[in-house]
């Protein structure tokens, strides 16, 4: 099941940066850029481990604010359970941005999906 629920995360995720292209130009293929991407991957992987019903979600930007949207959950859950997962997504991304405040542009326009092994 895929439900669309957009939530403004201003204050929780902060302002988005100038874009992923700008981040790539600034950080390039440096060790620092690789470290930041690795941290993001660890945060998202832990989110999927904690939430087995979560299949994916997107982060979009509008007026320099980040929003979590297009949260995919299966099987169907109650509104309360859905809300708990949604809050876990927001909290996980906020924690990442607390560690790496300049990396918000890495989230903009991204879709994260569960990987089956």
Secondary structure by P-SEA (a helix, b strand, c coil): cbbbbbbbcccccccccccaaaaaaaccccaaaaaaaaaaaaaaaaaaaaccccccbbbbbcccccccccccccccccaaaaaaaaaaaaaaaaaaaaaccccccccccbbbbbbcc
